[in-house]
């Protein structure tokens, strides 16, 4: 359906692409769009034939923030009871690898959404920002917390307090994106396709451990890592990977 607010396709084996599709609103993250995205991620998470997801807004804009017309109706009570908080939680719990392909603006909720991805690729003209302060409020989808953790306090303070944007080079230097690509859409699919050819169980555990490293003491993280690798040594994929290496052939992983 070309009129859907979220387009879903599979551009490579085991890869599902979710494309935000509200071009008339620069892909503003309305509640219906967040619902559609949460449901699509949960469906991908439950589908054994999907091993990685690409999240994008297309070649012109990623997402230029929340739907301001919707937010204009908020007050203190509705803010505290906002159902969007639960939707962000559903997006955050997606367990498989997710790659964001970012062209154009990734602002406000758009940047917050991009920071939920495990790997982000930016086009050379991409712009990043959390300009909510210009409207009298602050980021509410985790922006104050994730940006400081990912890109550091200095850049987080600058973007949040001034409302200014960062270009792709600044975002890359700060670790907000993994790389800059002339064709971010193509590169995002390439990365996801490469991940999808690896052992799915290993990829999921690796993601979980790397994310936990932000808040876990080193010794605790190392203990989790040892338990995870011990569990993986009991899988068919481990036997296949080692066997393929010894036999000098490409491994074919089944996620078992």
N, C-alpha and C positions, 0 to 999 in steps of 0.2 A: 504493500500500500504506500504510494508515494505521498499521501497526505497524512501519514502517521507522524506523531511527534518524535518517535524513536524508530530509526530504520535498523533492521537486523539482517545481516548476511554472513556468509562464511567464505572469506576470500582465499583461504588456504586450508589444507587438511588439518582438522582438529582445532581450527581457529574460528572464533565468532567475533564479528565486528558490530559494535553498537554505535550508531551515528545519531547524535542529537540533531533534531530536524525541526527547528522553529526559526527558519531564516528571517521571517518578518520581524522577529523579536531578538535577533542576534543570538539565538539559542538560549535565551533567558531560562533559568531553571525554575519553572513553575512547579507547583505541587504535583499536578498530573504528570509532568515530565519526570520528576523524581520518583514517583510511584512506578512509572513504566520502566525506568532504569533499574530500580531495586528489584522489580519482578523479573526483568530480563537477566540480571546477574544471578539471581537465585536459580532461574531455569538453567543457565549455563553451568552453575555450580553443581546441579543435580544430573547433568548430562555427561555420561561417561565418554561420549565422543568429542567433547570439548575439553581442551587442555590449556588453552590460553585465550584471553579476550583482548581485543583492541577497542579502545574507547576514543571517539573522535567527534568533532563537530563539523567535519568536512574541510575543504581546502581554503575557506575564507574566514571562518571564525570558529573558535572552540566553544566558548560560552562567555557571554559578556555580563554574567552576574545573575542575581536572583531576579524574579519578576517583581519590579518595583510597584506596579499597580496592585499586586497581591499583598505586598508588604505594607502598603499604605493604609490598610485596614487594621493593622496590628495595634494593640495596646499592651500594657504590662501583663494583664491576665492572659490574653490570648498568646502572648509571647512565651510565658511560662508553660503553657499547655500546648505549644506548637507541635503538631504531628510531624513536622519536617524533621525534628530531632530523631525520631524513631526511624525515619527513612534514611537519614545519614548513617545511622547505626547499621541498617541492613546492607547498605553499600559497603561500609567499612568491613563487614564480616565476610565479604567475598574471599574465598580461600585459595583460588587458583591465580596464577600469574596474570597480571593486567598491565597492558602497555597503553599509554596515552599518546596519541599523535596530535600535536597542537600546532595549528596555524591561526594567525590573527590573534584576536583578543582572548585571554584567559583571565577574567577579572572577577573579583568577589567570589560568589559561589562557583564560578567557572574555575578559578584557581584552586579553590578548596576541593573541587571534584578532581582536578588534575593531580592534586597531592595524594589522593587515594590510590593512584596507580603506582605500580611497583617500579616501572621504568617509564620515563617521559622523554619523548623526542619532539624537538621544536623546529618549526620552519624558521628561516632566517629573519622573517619580519614579525615573528610572534611577539606579543606584549603581555606582561604579567603584572597584576596589581590587586590590591585589596582597598578600593577607594570608598568603602562604606562611610568613612569619617566625613566625606563631603556631603553626605545626606543626614548626618547627625547621629549615626550609630556605629557599630563595630562589626567585624566579621562574626558570623554566628554558626558557621558550619565547620568549625575547628580551625579556622585560619590563624588565630592568634597563637595557637599551640603548635600546629604542624609546621608553619612557616619558620618559626624560631628553631624548631628541632631539625628541620631539613636544611635550611639556608643560613641559619645563625641569627643571633639577636640583632646585630647591627642592620642587616638588610630588612629583617622583619619590622623593626622599629621604624625604619625610614619609609617603607611602603605603607604601613598601617597608619602612621601618624601624619604623613604628608599627603597620602592619597596618590602619590606619583606612581608611574609605571616603570617596570624594568624591562629592558630589551632582551632578546634571546641570548646575546653574549654575556650579559650580566647574570642572567638566570643560570646559564651553563657554568660560569665561573663559581657561582655560589652553591652548585650542586642541586639546583632545583630541577634541572633536566639533565639527562645522561649524555645527550649529544644534540648538535644542530645538524639538520639534514636539509638539502635543497628540496627534496620531496619528502616531507615528514609523513605524509599519508602512506606512501610506498614503504618507507623505512620502518614505520610502526608495524606494518604487516610482516615485513621481513623478520623483524626481531621476534614477534609473536610466533611466526612459523618455525623459527629455529628453536624456540623454547618448546614448542609443541612436539618436536621430534625427540626431546629428551625424556627421561624417565619421569612420568607424571607424579608418582608418590614422592620422589626425591625433590622435584620442583616445589611441591606444596610444602614439604617440611622445611626446605631451604627458605622459602618466603616467610614462613611462620617464625623461624629462628632469627632471620635478619631483622624483621619488624620488632621482635621481642628485645633485640639488643639495644633499642633506644632507651628502654626503661629498666632493664634487668642488670643486676650486678654481674660482673665478669664471671665470677666463679659459678654463679647460678646458670648463666648462659652456657658456659662450657659443659656443665653437667647435663643440661637439656640436649646439647649437641651430641654428647656421647650416647645418650639414650636413643636419640633419633637415628644415629648412624648404625647402632646395634639393631634397631628395628628394621632398617633398610637392608641390612645384610641377610635378613631372612626372606627377602622378596624374590620372586621370579625375575624381576627386572634387574636386580643385582647380578644374578647368575647369567642373564642374557648379556648384560654389559661387559662383564669380565670375559665371558666366552667369546663374544665378538672381538674383543681386543686381542685375545690370544690367537684367535683364528684369522685375524687381519681382515675382518669384514665389518660392515655397518650394522650396528645394533638396531633391533626392532623391538621397541618397548610396548608392553601391553597394559601397564598400569596395575600389575598384580605382584 
